Amino acid sequence: MKMPLEGLVILDLTRVLAGPFATMMLSDMGARVIKVENPAGGDDSRAFAPMLNGESAYFMSINRGKESVAINLKDPKGKELLLELVKKVDVLVENFKPGTMDKLGLGYEVLSQVNPRLIYAASSGFGQYGPYSHLPAYDLIIQGMGGLQSITGPDPEHPTKVGSSMADILAGIFTVIGILAALRAREVTGLGQMVDVAMLDCLVATLENAIARYVVTGSVPRPAGNDHPSIAPFATFESADGFVNIAAGNDSLWRKLCDALGIGELAEDSRFLTNSDRLANWPELKAIINEHTRTKPTDHWVKVLREAQVPCGPINTVDRVMADPHVLARDMIVSLVHPVAGELKVPGVPIKFSKTPGEIKGPAPLLGQHTRSVLQEMLGLDQEAIDELKEKGAIA
């Protein structure tokens, strides 16, 4: 075995972000991912900007290493092809609105009869049941409904969406966890099962200290900018040329911070002796620290504070992230060569294995690029049969 999920075959019916992010992770860890797309345009995100030589960089970044098979699931012959493929795979992943697969006659109850060992993972906005399950969902909607937006922003009057599509991405990650857990259960029982992952559930599960604070204090958490609700100083401070993040998470680090800033006497000030004291007097303390950090540029403070072993860091723009020596050393920026778009840099594989390392197996596929080869290899269809299916509009 060279990669952790080598030998697993995934049938990927997902599109846009949450589902494709999940199957991308599975591919990066060695699974064979066969992406089933609508012949009329494929995954919606193929049309999303920015474009590189006519190909969507958005699509290419999260569909690398997959094979594309274009099958019309509304065509009876297309449905037959999918059912035959289901017999050959370990996992099917879809992120349609609940009920869509049932309407196609391809829901879990049908597919589990075709392949009792099948892991059927459904990622959706609100899950397969519940009063909201029929509603459409996008990342912005879920960030709001799931509470994340209510605790993010510069102040209570300006709730703010997180910059990346965290509701989708978290749903993708949780879907992978669910799939891997179901595969482990299958090793014991011999049977597959359905994995139901809702974007809303995933956001609620990550509210951690916000829910804990509300349960214990009865106070509803609100946006507090970059300040921490329970630790001080643990915030973003101004520098001579921008900002610096400083996280003095205990009294020992607080004293080191004071020495590094040249304000050692502050560590003995009765207003700031303990974390509770510092929180109680936070506006005053923040002003004092800002007064000192404004005197030097960010790089100066990062160097000084790291030497003092105080956790700190700059607020890197994306260009700086992509040039960061540590990010590069851990292969987190990788170049792929797409047959049409050419070279494209994408994020690398974040999970490192000591004996079976993951890797990006190649660029994203063109629409229907592997239809013929997959139907030949997996279903044993000859060229004539495939040509006939193409003529009838079942595949592309």
C-alpha positions in Angstrom: 0.0 0.0 0.0 1.4 3.4 -1.1 -1.5 5.6 0.0 -3.9 5.3 3.0 -7.1 4.8 0.9 -5.6 2.9 -2.0 -8.0 0.4 -3.4 -11.2 2.3 -2.5 -13.4 3.4 -5.4 -15.7 6.4 -4.9 -18.6 7.3 -7.1 -18.8 11.1 -6.9 -22.1 12.7 -7.8 -21.4 16.0 -6.1 -21.0 19.5 -7.4 -19.9 23.0 -6.4 -18.0 22.8 -3.0 -19.0 20.8 0.0 -19.2 17.4 -1.8 -16.3 18.0 -4.2 -14.1 19.1 -1.2 -14.9 15.8 0.5 -14.1 13.7 -2.5 -11.0 15.7 -3.2 -9.7 14.8 0.3 -10.5 11.1 -0.4 -8.7 11.3 -3.7 -5.6 13.0 -2.1 -5.5 10.1 0.3 -5.4 7.5 -2.5 -9.0 6.6 -3.3 -10.1 6.4 -6.9 -12.7 9.0 -7.5 -15.0 8.7 -10.5 -17.0 12.0 -10.8 -20.3 11.5 -12.5 -21.4 14.7 -14.3 -24.4 15.9 -16.3 -23.4 15.9 -19.9 -25.0 19.3 -20.3 -22.3 21.4 -18.7 -21.2 19.2 -15.9 -20.5 20.4 -12.3 -22.0 23.9 -12.0 -18.6 25.2 -10.8 -17.1 24.6 -14.2 -18.6 28.0 -15.1 -17.3 29.8 -12.0 -14.7 32.6 -12.4 -11.8 33.1 -12.4 -11.1 31.3 -15.7 -7.7 30.2 -17.0 -7.7 29.5 -20.8 -11.5 28.9 -20.5 -11.3 26.5 -17.6 -12.5 27.4 -14.1 -9.7 27.7 -11.6 -12.4 27.2 -8.9 -13.4 23.9 -10.3 -9.9 22.8 -11.0 -8.7 23.5 -7.5 -11.1 21.1 -5.8 -11.5 18.4 -8.4 -7.9 17.5 -8.9 -7.0 13.9 -9.3 -10.5 12.7 -10.2 -11.9 11.0 -13.3 -14.9 12.5 -15.1 -17.7 10.4 -16.6 -20.6 12.2 -18.2 -23.9 10.3 -17.7 -27.4 11.6 -18.1 -29.2 10.3 -15.0 -32.6 11.3 -16.4 -32.1 8.8 -19.3 -33.2 5.2 -18.6 -29.9 3.9 -20.1 -28.0 6.4 -18.0 -29.6 5.2 -14.8 -28.8 1.6 -15.8 -25.1 2.6 -16.2 -25.1 4.2 -12.7 -26.7 1.1 -11.1 -24.0 -1.1 -12.7 -21.3 1.2 -11.5 -22.8 1.1 -8.0 -22.2 -2.6 -7.9 -18.4 -2.0 -8.4 -17.7 0.8 -5.9 -17.3 1.2 -2.2 -18.8 4.7 -1.6 -21.2 7.0 -3.4 -21.2 10.7 -2.4 -23.9 13.2 -3.4 -24.9 16.6 -2.3 -28.2 17.1 -4.0 -31.2 18.6 -2.2 -32.8 15.8 -0.1 -35.2 13.8 -2.2 -33.6 14.4 -5.5 -32.0 11.0 -5.8 -35.2 9.3 -4.7 -37.0 11.1 -7.5 -34.5 9.7 -10.0 -35.1 6.3 -8.6 -31.5 6.2 -7.3 -32.0 6.8 -3.6 -30.3 5.0 -0.8 -33.0 2.3 -0.4 -32.6 1.4 -4.1 -28.8 1.5 -4.2 -28.3 -0.4 -1.0 -30.3 -3.3 -2.5 -28.0 -3.2 -5.6 -24.9 -3.1 -3.3 -25.5 -3.9 0.4 -21.8 -3.0 1.1 -22.3 0.5 -0.3 -21.5 3.5 1.9 -23.9 6.2 0.7 -22.9 9.7 1.9 -25.3 12.6 1.5 -24.1 16.1 2.2 -26.8 18.8 2.2 -27.6 22.1 3.8 -30.0 20.9 6.4 -29.8 17.1 6.3 -32.2 14.4 5.2 -34.9 15.1 7.8 -36.1 18.0 10.0 -38.3 21.0 9.3 -35.7 22.7 7.1 -34.6 19.7 5.1 -36.5 20.9 2.0 -34.9 24.4 2.0 -32.1 25.4 -0.4 -28.8 26.3 1.3 -25.7 28.3 0.5 -22.7 29.0 2.7 -23.8 32.5 3.6 -27.2 31.3 4.7 -25.8 28.5 6.8 -23.1 30.8 8.4 -26.0 33.0 9.5 -28.3 30.3 10.7 -25.6 28.3 12.3 -24.5 31.1 14.6 -21.0 31.6 13.2 -21.8 35.0 11.7 -23.3 36.1 15.0 -20.0 35.8 16.8 -17.8 37.1 13.9 -17.1 40.7 13.1 -15.5 43.9 14.4 -18.3 44.6 16.9 -21.9 43.5 17.8 -23.4 45.9 15.2 -21.6 44.3 12.3 -22.0 40.4 12.1 -19.6 39.2 9.4 -19.3 36.1 7.2 -16.0 34.3 7.5 -13.8 34.9 4.5 -13.7 31.3 3.2 -16.8 29.2 2.7 -16.5 27.5 6.1 -20.0 26.0 6.1 -19.3 24.1 2.9 -15.7 23.2 3.8 -16.6 21.9 7.3 -19.4 19.8 5.8 -16.9 18.4 3.4 -14.5 17.5 6.2 -17.2 16.0 8.3 -18.5 14.0 5.3 -15.0 12.4 5.0 -15.0 11.6 8.7 -18.4 10.0 8.3 -17.3 7.9 5.3 -14.2 6.7 7.0 -16.2 5.7 10.1 -18.8 3.9 8.0 -16.0 2.0 6.2 -14.6 0.9 9.6 -18.0 -0.3 10.6 -18.3 -2.2 7.4 -15.2 -4.1 8.2 -17.0 -5.5 11.2 -20.6 -5.9 9.9 -20.0 -6.5 6.2 -22.7 -3.9 5.5 -22.7 -0.4 4.2 -24.9 2.4 5.5 -26.1 5.9 4.8 -24.1 8.9 6.1 -26.2 12.0 6.5 -24.2 15.2 6.9 -25.9 18.7 7.2 -24.0 21.9 6.8 -26.1 23.5 9.6 -25.2 20.6 12.0 -21.5 21.0 11.2 -21.5 24.7 12.1 -23.4 24.1 15.3 -20.9 21.4 16.3 -18.0 23.9 15.9 -19.5 26.7 18.1 -17.5 25.2 21.0 -16.9 28.0 23.6 -19.8 30.2 22.3 -22.3 27.5 23.4 -20.4 26.8 26.6 -20.4 30.5 27.5 -24.1 30.9 26.8 -25.1 27.7 28.8 -23.1 28.8 31.8 -23.6 32.6 31.9 -26.9 33.0 30.0 -25.2 35.8 28.1 -25.5 35.6 24.3 -22.1 35.8 22.6 -21.6 38.7 20.2 -18.9 39.7 17.7 -15.8 41.0 19.6 -13.5 41.6 16.7 -10.1 39.9 17.1 -10.3 39.9 20.9 -10.7 36.7 22.8 -13.7 36.4 25.1 -11.9 34.5 27.8 -8.1 35.2 27.5 -6.2 38.5 27.6 -4.0 39.6 25.9 -5.0 37.4 23.0 -5.7 39.7 20.2 -4.6 41.7 17.1 -2.5 44.8 17.8 -1.4 47.7 15.7 2.2 47.9 14.4 4.1 50.7 12.6 3.2 49.2 9.2 0.1 47.0 9.9 -0.9 44.5 12.6 0.5 41.7 14.7 -1.3 38.9 16.4 -0.2 38.1 20.0 -1.6 35.3 22.1 -0.3 35.4 25.7 -2.5 32.5 26.9 -1.3 32.3 30.5 0.4 34.3 33.2 3.9 33.1 32.3 3.5 34.2 28.7 2.1 37.5 29.9 5.2 38.2 31.9 7.4 37.3 28.9 5.3 39.6 26.7 5.8 42.5 29.0 9.6 42.0 29.1 9.8 41.7 25.3 7.8 44.9 24.8 10.0 46.7 27.3 7.2 47.2 29.8 8.2 44.7 32.5 6.7 46.7 35.3 3.2 46.1 33.8 3.4 42.4 34.8 3.3 43.5 38.5 0.5 46.0 38.0 -2.5 45.0 40.2 -4.9 45.7 37.3 -3.2 43.0 35.2 -1.9 40.3 37.5 -4.2 37.5 36.5 -6.1 36.6 33.4 -9.3 37.6 35.2 -7.8 41.0 36.1 -6.6 41.5 32.5 -10.1 40.7 31.1 -11.7 43.1 33.6 -9.4 45.9 32.5 -9.0 44.9 28.9 -9.8 48.2 27.1 -7.1 49.9 29.2 -4.6 47.1 28.7 -5.2 46.9 25.0 -4.5 50.7 24.6 -1.2 50.4 26.5 0.0 47.5 24.4 -1.0 49.2 21.2 0.9 52.3 22.2 4.1 50.2 22.3 3.5 47.9 19.3 2.8 50.9 17.1 6.4 52.0 17.5 7.9 49.2 15.3 6.9 47.3 12.2 5.3 43.8 12.3 8.4 41.9 11.3 10.3 43.5 14.2 7.7 42.3 16.7 7.4 38.9 15.2 11.2 38.4 15.5 11.4 39.8 19.1 8.3 38.0 20.4 9.4 34.7 18.9 12.8 35.0 20.5 11.0 35.5 23.8 8.8 32.4 23.0 5.6 34.4 23.0 3.1 33.1 20.4 2.7 35.7 17.7 2.4 36.1 14.0 1.6 38.5 11.1 -1.7 38.7 9.3 -0.5 37.3 6.0 -2.2 38.2 2.7 -2.7 35.3 0.3 0.4 36.2 -1.7 2.5 36.1 1.4 0.9 32.7 2.5 1.9 31.3 -0.9 5.5 32.4 -0.5 5.8 31.5 3.2 8.9 29.2 3.6 7.2 27.0 6.2 4.1 26.5 3.9 6.4 25.7 1.0 8.5 23.3 3.1 5.4 21.3 3.9 4.3 21.1 0.3 1.2 23.1 0.9 1.4 24.9 -2.5 1.6 22.5 -5.4 1.7 23.1 -9.2 -0.5 21.0 -11.5 -0.5 21.0 -15.3 -3.9 20.9 -16.8 -4.2 19.8 -20.5 -6.1 23.0 -21.4 -5.6 25.6 -18.6 -1.8 24.9 -18.3 0.0 25.3 -15.0 -2.2 26.0 -11.9 -1.0 26.3 -8.3 -3.3 24.7 -5.7 -3.2 23.9 -2.0 -1.4 20.7 -1.1 -2.5 17.8 1.1 -2.7 18.9 4.7 -2.6 15.5 6.4 0.9 14.0 6.5 1.4 10.2 6.9 4.7 8.8 7.8 4.4 5.5 5.8 1.5 6.0 3.3 1.7 9.7 2.3 -1.1 11.2 0.4 -0.6 13.1 -2.9 -2.4 15.0 -5.6 -2.7 12.5 -8.4 -3.2 14.9 -11.2 -5.2 17.9 -12.5 -8.9 18.2 -12.6 -10.6 16.3 -15.5 -12.2 17.7 -18.6 -16.0 17.0 -18.7 -16.5 13.4 -19.7 -12.8 12.8 -20.2 -12.9 9.3 -18.8 -16.4 8.2 -19.8 -15.2 5.7 -22.4 -12.3 4.3 -20.4 -14.3 3.8 -17.2 -17.2 2.1 -19.0 -14.8 -0.2 -20.7 -12.8 -1.1 -17.7 -15.5 -1.3 -15.0 -18.5 -2.5 -17.0 -16.8 -4.3 -19.9 -18.6 -2.3 -22.6 -17.0 -2.4 -26.0 -16.6 0.6 -28.4 -19.8 -0.2 -30.3 -21.9 -0.3 -27.2 -20.4 3.0 -25.9 -21.0 4.7 -29.3 -24.6 3.6 -29.2 -25.1 5.0 -25.7 -23.6 8.3 -26.9 -25.8 8.5 -29.9 -28.9 8.0 -27.7 -27.8 10.8 -25.3 -27.2 8.6 -22.3 -23.6 9.6 -22.0 -21.1 12.1 -23.4 
